[in-house]
């Protein structure tokens, strides 16, 4: 089974930069997208009858948003952690026969860390939510988690130590999630690989010099770790400030 996750940073713009061609070429079983930045009716994607589409739109126009395209019909669909509390379109959960698929766009703490408290509260609710799912069947989590977990996961760890996405608090919440029963699929297969990033700022020459961060993930329940066949970062795919990440599972 091939799974793909991509923060497209505006799906309408990404479509003009090769999204549909990449989607067709990769032929994933499940394709998850974050930061769609659109409302219902603002885009029409025709991938034939092969895929079912599920969208979670933010109330604020041009902001956040998630989507899942799946060849496998889900048993159930849920939007957000607690639907009555979520207005930013940050999460979709699909239930399948043997696993849950959770597509998430984790809130950014912001450059001035003004949303750090909100971010940490989200992390606790999210962990509680996926652990509840994990009691029922294995869970696959994908998306932009907005944190570089270890120093190996960004180019300049020393100068970014207290910056958004690399604060001790955010990294600690990621450790807590993994320690509660999940595996970072990329590090499971590539524990010491350096210069493996999924996001680069738009500053000049940053991507060309590969001064990046690995903040896009596939996490899987511990019981699925032996099913991981491949975990890749599609570094050379443009169209966004993020690139796609790919997970192949034998399930």
Backbone bond lengths (Angstrom), bond angles and torsions (degrees), N, CA, C in turn:
res aa  C-N    CA-C-N  psi(-1)  N-CA   C-N-CA  omega(-1)  CA-C   N-CA-C  phi
1 X - - - 1.458 - - 1.527 109.47 -
2 X 1.335 116.64 128.02 1.463 121.66 -179.69 1.522 109.58 -105.04
3 X 1.343 115.12 126.21 1.457 122.79 179.79 1.521 108.87 -121.03
4 X 1.334 116.78 137.82 1.463 121.43 179.82 1.520 109.05 -129.83
5 X 1.338 114.98 141.19 1.462 121.57 175.08 1.520 108.67 -130.13
6 X 1.346 116.10 137.68 1.463 119.62 -178.05 1.521 109.78 -150.42
7 X 1.330 116.63 123.15 1.456 121.37 167.23 1.522 106.61 -82.79
8 X 1.327 115.15 108.83 1.466 119.89 -172.48 1.522 112.66 -88.90
9 X 1.344 117.16 -9.56 1.464 122.01 178.90 1.531 111.21 49.30
10 X 1.318 114.53 52.91 1.461 121.15 -179.03 1.510 110.57 105.00
11 X 1.329 116.35 97.31 1.465 119.29 -173.05 1.521 112.66 -68.35
12 X 1.324 116.86 -35.98 1.468 118.26 179.91 1.529 110.92 -61.98
13 X 1.314 117.10 -41.43 1.467 120.20 177.57 1.518 110.48 -68.15
14 X 1.333 117.20 -40.28 1.466 120.71 -177.65 1.532 111.59 -65.41
15 X 1.330 116.41 -32.73 1.465 120.14 177.79 1.522 110.92 -61.14
16 X 1.326 116.89 -33.62 1.472 120.02 178.98 1.527 111.88 -77.45
17 X 1.340 116.84 -6.75 1.462 121.40 -176.97 1.523 112.00 -117.76
18 X 1.342 117.42 21.79 1.454 119.70 170.79 1.516 116.54 107.38
19 X 1.337 118.23 9.38 1.466 119.64 -177.71 1.529 111.80 -58.22
20 X 1.316 116.99 -50.40 1.468 119.58 -175.95 1.525 112.03 -63.08
21 X 1.316 116.40 -37.89 1.462 120.14 179.38 1.529 110.65 -65.51
22 X 1.328 116.33 -42.69 1.468 120.53 178.34 1.531 110.26 -65.60
23 X 1.315 116.29 -43.73 1.462 121.16 179.45 1.527 110.81 -56.42
24 X 1.316 115.38 -47.65 1.470 120.15 -179.06 1.526 111.37 -66.05
25 X 1.322 116.59 -43.56 1.463 120.77 -177.97 1.531 111.96 -62.55
26 X 1.324 117.32 -39.99 1.464 121.34 -174.04 1.524 112.39 -77.40
27 X 1.316 117.69 -29.59 1.470 121.55 173.90 1.538 111.00 51.83
28 X 1.326 116.64 49.39 1.463 121.35 -178.21 1.521 110.84 -72.40
29 X 1.316 115.48 154.94 1.462 119.88 172.32 1.527 111.08 -74.76
30 X 1.331 115.53 -38.86 1.461 121.61 176.27 1.527 107.58 -137.09
31 X 1.331 116.26 128.84 1.466 122.13 -178.27 1.526 107.53 -124.25
32 X 1.332 116.26 116.04 1.457 122.22 -177.19 1.524 110.77 -107.33
33 X 1.324 115.97 140.59 1.466 121.91 -176.19 1.521 108.78 -130.03
34 X 1.331 114.92 139.91 1.461 120.86 173.85 1.528 110.23 -121.58
35 X 1.330 114.72 160.01 1.460 123.91 178.96 1.531 110.66 56.25
36 X 1.324 115.09 55.00 1.466 120.86 178.87 1.522 111.48 -68.53
37 X 1.316 118.03 -32.24 1.468 123.85 175.90 1.524 112.83 56.65
38 X 1.315 116.54 46.07 1.466 119.05 177.50 1.522 110.23 -152.00
39 X 1.332 114.09 171.06 1.458 121.53 178.76 1.533 108.79 -113.57
40 X 1.319 115.14 166.78 1.456 120.44 179.89 1.523 110.54 -57.18
41 X 1.331 116.33 132.93 1.455 122.01 178.19 1.511 114.63 90.19
42 X 1.333 118.58 -3.95 1.459 120.76 -177.75 1.519 113.41 -87.86
43 X 1.329 117.04 -6.24 1.460 120.16 176.61 1.516 108.73 -151.36
44 X 1.308 115.98 147.84 1.466 122.01 175.10 1.526 107.84 -126.14
45 X 1.324 115.85 113.72 1.460 120.92 177.57 1.520 108.53 -109.00
46 X 1.307 116.03 123.46 1.460 120.58 -178.05 1.522 109.39 -111.05
47 X 1.297 115.72 101.31 1.460 120.98 175.57 1.527 110.65 -110.67
48 X 1.337 114.59 25.18 1.457 120.16 177.17 1.527 111.71 73.34
49 X 1.307 114.74 -166.14 1.465 120.57 -178.49 1.519 112.37 -83.17
50 X 1.334 116.25 -1.10 1.459 120.51 -175.92 1.523 112.08 -67.22
51 X 1.329 116.17 -34.43 1.462 120.65 -171.99 1.523 112.13 -116.00
52 X 1.322 115.15 138.55 1.452 121.51 164.75 1.521 108.30 -93.86
53 X 1.338 116.96 145.30 1.462 121.64 -175.66 1.527 110.61 -117.19
54 X 1.341 115.69 137.95 1.454 121.73 177.38 1.524 108.46 -133.36
55 X 1.330 116.49 128.43 1.458 122.49 -172.84 1.523 110.27 -124.98
56 X 1.331 115.93 140.29 1.464 121.79 171.25 1.522 106.92 -126.09
57 X 1.343 116.10 108.82 1.461 121.50 -174.74 1.527 110.47 -95.83
58 X 1.323 116.59 143.39 1.456 120.97 172.04 1.524 109.38 -75.39
59 X 1.327 115.84 148.93 1.456 119.42 175.97 1.525 110.98 -66.06
60 X 1.322 116.14 -36.06 1.464 121.31 178.29 1.523 109.77 -76.07
61 X 1.312 117.61 126.93 1.455 121.77 -176.62 1.524 111.12 -66.84
62 X 1.345 115.69 140.43 1.460 121.25 176.35 1.504 114.13 69.54
63 X 1.347 116.99 28.85 1.457 120.53 -172.34 1.523 110.05 -139.24
64 X 1.327 116.57 138.67 1.462 123.46 169.53 1.536 111.12 52.56
65 X 1.332 117.74 -144.01 1.466 122.58 177.94 1.517 113.09 94.51
66 X 1.340 115.25 144.82 1.460 122.24 -179.81 1.528 109.53 -136.34
67 X 1.342 115.07 160.42 1.465 120.71 177.15 1.523 109.23 -152.98
68 X 1.323 115.80 152.14 1.469 122.10 173.74 1.522 108.62 -132.25
69 X 1.334 115.02 134.56 1.461 123.09 173.38 1.528 106.97 -114.76
70 X 1.303 117.81 122.81 1.462 120.16 -173.91 1.528 112.27 -134.93
71 X 1.330 114.70 135.15 1.467 119.87 172.45 1.520 111.30 -77.69
72 X 1.341 116.55 -23.22 1.458 121.65 -175.38 1.523 108.69 -96.64
73 X 1.310 119.29 117.94 1.464 119.89 -179.63 1.529 111.29 -63.07
74 X 1.329 117.80 128.54 1.466 119.80 -179.54 1.528 111.78 -78.93
75 X 1.317 114.78 157.04 1.459 120.75 175.36 1.522 111.26 -79.68
76 X 1.344 116.28 -31.72 1.464 120.95 178.78 1.519 109.32 -155.75
77 X 1.340 115.35 161.62 1.457 122.57 -178.90 1.525 108.49 -134.06
78 X 1.330 115.45 137.76 1.466 119.97 177.20 1.517 108.29 -137.20
79 X 1.339 115.31 140.11 1.461 121.07 -179.04 1.525 109.80 -112.65
80 X 1.328 116.94 124.46 1.450 121.52 179.78 1.518 112.34 80.50
81 X 1.329 115.00 173.93 1.457 120.89 174.89 1.526 109.09 -79.40
82 X 1.322 114.57 -53.85 1.464 121.71 173.50 1.522 105.39 -126.65
83 X 1.310 116.97 107.35 1.458 121.25 -166.89 1.521 112.84 -55.89
84 X 1.310 118.21 -33.43 1.461 120.03 -177.67 1.530 112.52 -76.52
85 X 1.340 116.84 -8.64 1.466 120.18 -178.99 1.523 112.60 -109.36
86 X 1.319 118.55 -7.75 1.463 121.25 -173.10 1.529 110.17 -103.36
87 X 1.328 116.18 124.75 1.461 120.24 179.97 1.521 112.47 -126.50
88 X 1.346 116.70 1.48 1.465 120.13 -174.42 1.520 113.08 -107.31
89 X 1.322 118.11 6.10 1.463 121.29 174.01 1.515 113.91 62.98
90 X 1.330 117.14 37.61 1.460 120.59 -168.63 1.526 115.36 -90.69
91 X 1.317 119.40 -5.80 1.459 117.11 -173.79 1.521 112.04 -154.81
92 X 1.329 114.50 143.17 1.461 122.88 171.71 1.522 107.24 -134.70
93 X 1.319 116.51 135.13 1.465 121.93 174.66 1.522 109.08 -118.80
94 X 1.320 116.42 123.90 1.462 121.53 172.32 1.520 108.61 -108.52
95 X 1.299 116.04 133.89 1.464 121.23 175.61 1.517 109.21 -99.06
96 X 1.327 116.62 127.15 1.456 122.70 174.28 1.529 108.89 -115.48
97 X 1.297 115.98 176.44 1.459 119.90 -174.17 1.521 112.38 -59.02
98 X 1.341 117.45 -41.18 1.462 119.50 -173.07 1.524 114.16 -115.42
99 X 1.356 118.83 1.90 1.460 120.62 179.97 1.523 110.41 -164.64
100 X 1.337 114.17 164.72 1.466 122.06 169.05 1.525 108.75 -104.19
101 X 1.328 116.19 141.31 1.467 122.61 174.98 1.519 107.89 -111.75
102 X 1.334 117.19 118.36 1.460 122.21 -178.77 1.524 108.68 -115.33
103 X 1.323 116.25 114.83 1.464 122.97 177.93 1.521 107.63 -102.52
104 X 1.343 117.26 121.90 1.466 119.69 -170.94 1.525 111.90 -137.24
105 X 1.315 115.21 142.84 1.461 123.54 171.58 1.530 106.62 -119.34
106 X 1.316 115.72 97.65 1.461 122.35 -173.26 1.526 110.87 -69.19
107 X 1.329 118.78 137.81 1.470 121.07 179.25 1.526 111.93 -58.65
108 X 1.317 115.22 140.76 1.464 122.09 175.90 1.529 109.37 -83.63
109 X 1.318 116.77 139.84 1.466 120.42 179.34 1.535 112.46 -73.39
110 X 1.315 117.33 -9.36 1.460 126.08 -176.51 1.524 111.42 73.21
111 X 1.331 113.29 156.21 1.464 120.31 -174.76 1.529 111.84 -58.69
112 X 1.349 116.58 -38.32 1.467 120.29 -179.51 1.522 112.32 -89.06
113 X 1.333 117.13 6.88 1.465 124.68 179.28 1.530 112.60 62.82
114 X 1.329 116.55 22.56 1.463 120.22 -178.70 1.525 112.39 -69.24
115 X 1.342 117.25 -18.65 1.463 120.02 178.27 1.529 111.69 -108.38
116 X 1.318 117.26 15.46 1.466 119.27 -177.39 1.521 111.25 -63.18
117 X 1.316 117.55 -43.32 1.468 119.94 -179.61 1.527 110.52 -61.98
118 X 1.343 116.62 -43.89 1.468 120.30 176.89 1.522 110.64 -61.65
119 X 1.313 115.10 -41.44 1.466 120.40 -179.80 1.532 111.15 -60.80
120 X 1.313 117.37 -45.11 1.458 120.94 -177.85 1.533 110.97 -68.06
121 X 1.324 116.31 -35.91 1.469 120.19 176.39 1.528 110.21 -65.57
122 X 1.341 116.32 -40.28 1.461 120.96 175.71 1.523 110.32 -59.70
123 X 1.322 116.41 -45.43 1.466 121.18 -178.34 1.531 110.98 -57.25
124 X 1.319 117.28 -42.38 1.461 120.15 179.94 1.527 111.13 -66.03
125 X 1.316 116.70 -43.20 1.475 119.83 178.81 1.522 110.76 -65.81
126 X 1.336 115.93 -40.36 1.461 119.73 -179.46 1.523 110.92 -64.02
127 X 1.332 116.48 -45.56 1.466 119.66 179.90 1.532 111.12 -61.09
128 X 1.315 116.44 -43.14 1.463 120.07 178.39 1.530 110.67 -61.68
129 X 1.332 115.68 -39.57 1.466 121.02 -179.44 1.531 111.55 -64.27
130 X 1.328 117.62 -51.03 1.465 119.23 -176.11 1.526 111.63 -70.96
131 X 1.328 117.08 -29.76 1.465 118.59 175.16 1.522 111.05 -67.31
132 X 1.325 116.71 -33.25 1.460 119.85 174.05 1.516 111.92 -64.32
133 X 1.329 116.19 -41.18 1.465 120.03 176.07 1.520 111.00 -63.96
134 X 1.334 115.17 -41.78 1.468 121.03 -175.15 1.530 112.23 -63.26
135 X 1.314 116.89 -22.80 1.468 119.89 176.45 1.522 111.30 -71.29
136 X 1.336 115.77 -20.07 1.464 120.96 -177.12 1.522 112.31 -96.16
137 X 1.323 115.97 -43.97 1.472 122.06 176.93 1.518 108.12 -165.36
138 X 1.339 118.86 163.65 1.478 120.83 -176.87 1.526 112.32 -58.86
139 X 1.330 114.95 154.36 1.461 122.23 -175.55 1.528 109.87 -123.09
140 X 1.321 115.52 137.54 1.460 122.76 170.19 1.521 106.86 -113.86
141 X 1.325 116.71 122.27 1.464 122.53 178.69 1.521 108.08 -110.23
142 X 1.319 116.86 131.85 1.466 118.86 175.17 1.508 109.43 -138.09
143 X 1.320 114.89 159.28 1.449 119.81 172.67 1.513 113.53 138.35
144 X 1.326 113.36 -172.85 1.454 122.50 176.32 1.525 106.92 -85.78
145 X 1.326 116.42 103.69 1.462 121.60 -178.31 1.526 112.40 -90.76
146 X 1.325 116.59 0.34 1.461 122.40 171.94 1.524 113.63 53.88
147 X 1.344 116.04 37.73 1.458 120.17 174.22 1.517 109.21 -151.93
148 X 1.319 115.75 135.72 1.463 121.25 168.04 1.518 105.80 -93.25
149 X 1.321 117.29 113.15 1.455 120.68 -167.63 1.527 112.98 -70.59
150 X 1.324 116.98 -48.02 1.456 121.29 -176.39 1.529 110.25 -118.28
151 X 1.318 116.24 165.19 1.467 119.30 179.09 1.520 112.04 -59.09
152 X 1.319 116.54 -30.22 1.466 121.27 179.42 1.529 111.71 -66.97
153 X 1.341 116.66 -14.71 1.463 121.27 -173.62 1.521 114.28 -92.03
154 X 1.311 118.21 8.58 1.462 120.73 171.82 1.527 109.29 -152.00
155 X 1.324 114.82 158.27 1.466 119.90 -171.69 1.528 112.66 -70.35
156 X 1.342 115.79 -40.93 1.463 119.90 -173.30 1.526 111.24 -123.38
157 X 1.323 118.43 73.03 1.461 120.05 -175.52 1.524 114.04 -64.25
158 X 1.318 118.54 -37.14 1.473 119.77 -175.40 1.518 111.47 -65.29
159 X 1.318 117.34 -43.35 1.462 119.85 -177.32 1.522 112.58 -78.13
160 X 1.321 117.85 -11.87 1.468 121.42 -179.03 1.528 113.19 -108.99
161 X 1.319 117.07 10.68 1.466 120.45 -167.33 1.528 113.88 -55.62
162 X 1.313 119.06 -36.45 1.458 121.28 -179.46 1.522 112.77 -113.71
163 X 1.329 116.14 20.97 1.455 120.86 177.79 1.519 111.10 -90.47
164 X 1.319 115.10 157.04 1.463 121.66 178.26 1.521 110.43 -52.05
165 X 1.319 115.97 130.39 1.456 121.23 -178.71 1.511 113.98 93.47
166 X 1.342 116.47 -9.33 1.468 119.60 178.17 1.529 111.09 -144.14
167 X 1.327 115.89 26.24 1.455 118.80 175.46 1.530 109.23 -75.90
168 X 1.324 117.89 155.22 1.459 119.80 176.32 1.524 112.51 -57.30
169 X 1.342 116.07 -34.18 1.464 119.75 -178.77 1.534 111.40 -66.39
170 X 1.322 117.07 -46.02 1.468 120.50 -179.38 1.523 111.29 -67.35
171 X 1.313 115.99 -42.50 1.467 119.40 178.68 1.524 110.45 -64.45
172 X 1.327 116.14 -37.08 1.456 119.95 178.13 1.513 112.63 -64.01
173 X 1.324 117.10 -38.53 1.467 120.12 178.04 1.530 110.81 -66.02
174 X 1.339 117.18 -36.49 1.464 119.92 176.26 1.525 110.14 -65.48
175 X 1.318 117.40 -43.06 1.468 120.29 176.87 1.520 110.75 -60.33
176 X 1.320 116.16 -41.08 1.460 120.85 -179.56 1.527 110.64 -62.95
177 X 1.329 116.67 -41.38 1.462 120.48 178.58 1.520 110.72 -63.89
178 X 1.322 116.99 -47.31 1.459 120.04 -179.67 1.528 111.07 -64.01
179 X 1.306 116.86 -42.02 1.459 120.63 -179.12 1.527 112.83 -66.76
180 X 1.325 116.05 -19.66 1.460 119.43 -179.28 1.526 113.02 -82.12
181 X 1.367 116.67 -3.88 1.453 118.03 174.54 1.517 116.43 134.96
182 X 1.346 116.89 25.95 1.459 120.19 -178.64 1.526 111.50 -129.18
183 X 1.327 115.46 157.42 1.455 123.25 -177.77 1.523 108.89 -121.48
184 X 1.328 116.42 133.00 1.460 122.79 171.03 1.532 106.31 -78.32
185 X 1.319 117.10 106.05 1.467 120.92 -169.81 1.520 112.61 -60.76
186 X 1.337 117.54 -37.89 1.462 119.14 -178.77 1.530 110.38 -66.48
187 X 1.317 117.62 -46.59 1.465 120.04 -179.83 1.530 111.43 -71.56
188 X 1.307 117.90 -24.01 1.464 120.72 175.43 1.524 110.66 -60.88
189 X 1.340 115.84 -40.70 1.471 120.34 179.72 1.520 113.14 -92.28
190 X 1.331 116.98 -26.62 1.471 120.91 -174.07 1.535 109.42 -130.66
191 X 1.319 118.21 66.34 1.472 120.78 -171.85 1.516 115.21 -64.46
192 X 1.318 118.95 -24.46 1.468 120.46 -176.08 1.524 113.31 -120.35
193 X 1.323 117.94 8.26 1.470 119.49 -176.83 1.522 110.65 -68.82
194 X 1.304 115.69 127.97 1.460 121.53 179.18 1.526 110.44 -101.44
195 X 1.324 115.23 169.69 1.477 122.29 176.80 1.523 112.01 56.64
196 X 1.327 117.11 31.76 1.467 122.56 178.70 1.526 107.67 -108.75
197 X 1.329 116.32 99.24 1.456 121.30 -173.27 1.523 111.24 -125.37
198 X 1.330 115.45 158.71 1.467 120.29 -179.26 1.520 112.64 -124.56
199 X 1.342 117.36 -4.69 1.464 121.12 179.26 1.518 109.81 -142.58
200 X 1.349 114.60 141.30 1.467 122.49 177.57 1.522 108.07 -137.64
201 X 1.298 117.41 142.76 1.462 119.43 177.45 1.532 109.13 -70.83
202 X 1.330 114.82 166.14 1.469 119.80 -179.44 1.532 112.29 -85.82
203 X 1.308 117.63 7.25 1.473 119.59 177.30 1.526 109.59 -62.64
204 X 1.325 117.64 149.81 1.470 120.94 -174.94 1.526 112.90 -56.22
205 X 1.328 115.30 134.77 1.473 124.78 172.64 1.531 114.37 66.97
206 X 1.319 118.57 4.65 1.466 120.48 -177.36 1.523 111.07 -66.53
207 X 1.330 116.44 -45.93 1.466 117.98 -179.80 1.517 111.63 -71.22
208 X 1.313 116.29 -37.20 1.465 119.35 178.08 1.525 111.46 -60.11
209 X 1.315 116.98 -35.16 1.464 121.75 179.59 1.529 112.00 -90.60
210 X 1.318 116.71 0.48 1.465 123.42 179.33 1.531 112.06 56.46
211 X 1.328 114.68 46.64 1.468 120.23 174.03 1.529 106.67 -93.96
212 X 1.322 115.63 84.58 1.448 119.35 -169.68 1.513 115.00 -129.19
213 X 1.333 113.83 -172.91 1.460 124.03 178.27 1.531 108.13 -132.95
214 X 1.308 117.58 146.03 1.473 121.34 169.88 1.530 107.55 -100.83
215 X 1.332 115.02 101.00 1.465 120.46 -177.61 1.529 112.24 -125.03
216 X 1.331 117.26 2.52 1.465 122.75 178.36 1.528 108.31 -109.22
217 X 1.314 116.83 129.94 1.461 120.90 -166.96 1.526 113.25 -135.63
218 X 1.320 114.24 158.77 1.451 124.16 156.91 1.524 106.87 -120.35
219 X 1.313 116.80 113.79 1.457 122.49 172.88 1.520 108.32 -106.45
220 X 1.312 116.88 141.41 1.468 120.01 179.20 1.528 109.06 -131.21
221 X 1.330 115.35 151.45 1.455 120.57 174.36 1.525 110.05 -55.26
222 X 1.313 116.35 146.70 1.461 120.65 -178.19 1.517 112.88 -50.47
223 X 1.337 116.96 -38.49 1.464 119.82 -175.91 1.527 112.92 -69.12
224 X 1.357 116.77 -11.07 1.465 120.17 176.90 1.526 112.76 -96.94
225 X 1.329 117.74 -3.39 1.468 119.51 -173.96 1.523 112.35 -59.29
226 X 1.320 117.32 -36.56 1.465 119.98 -179.84 1.523 111.97 -71.55
227 X 1.338 117.37 -11.51 1.468 121.53 179.16 1.522 112.72 -90.65
228 X 1.344 117.63 -5.98 1.464 120.82 -178.82 1.527 109.76 -71.62
229 X 1.308 116.79 117.07 1.466 121.70 178.12 1.521 111.87 -97.44
230 X 1.339 116.67 -37.87 1.460 119.48 -178.32 1.525 108.69 -156.64
231 X 1.324 116.48 147.95 1.459 123.37 176.35 1.515 107.25 -142.86
232 X 1.317 116.32 115.57 1.461 121.67 -171.60 1.515 111.23 -126.98
233 X 1.329 115.38 155.61 1.455 122.86 170.11 1.521 106.80 -116.65
234 X 1.326 117.07 117.62 1.470 121.08 -174.04 1.530 109.39 -85.30
235 X 1.306 115.28 70.65 1.455 123.84 -168.37 1.525 113.86 -57.73
236 X 1.300 117.47 -32.62 1.461 120.24 -171.19 1.529 113.44 -88.61
237 X 1.326 117.47 2.36 1.460 120.63 177.88 1.518 109.51 -85.76
238 X 1.323 115.79 120.06 1.463 122.07 179.85 1.537 109.04 -93.56
239 X 1.325 115.42 -169.67 1.456 120.49 179.63 1.510 112.95 110.79
240 X 1.328 117.14 -14.91 1.458 123.29 -179.26 1.523 107.76 -155.06
241 X 1.344 116.48 168.90 1.463 118.91 172.43 1.524 111.21 -78.41
242 X 1.332 117.25 -9.30 1.459 123.90 170.41 1.526 108.67 -105.77
243 X 1.320 116.47 159.52 1.467 120.06 170.34 1.521 108.88 -116.40
244 X 1.328 118.33 162.93 1.462 120.77 179.72 1.527 111.91 -69.01
245 X 1.325 115.16 151.11 1.459 121.72 169.49 1.515 107.79 -120.02
246 X 1.341 116.24 147.09 1.462 122.06 -169.53 1.521 110.05 -130.20
247 X 1.316 115.10 136.66 1.457 121.00 175.98 1.531 109.17 -127.76
248 X 1.321 116.58 130.64 1.471 121.42 173.89 1.520 108.18 -113.35
249 X 1.322 115.34 124.14 1.450 122.30 -178.09 1.519 110.44 -120.16
250 X 1.302 116.13 144.86 1.466 121.35 174.65 1.522 108.72 -97.66
251 X 1.342 115.38 76.41 1.465 120.84 176.69 1.521 109.53 -136.92
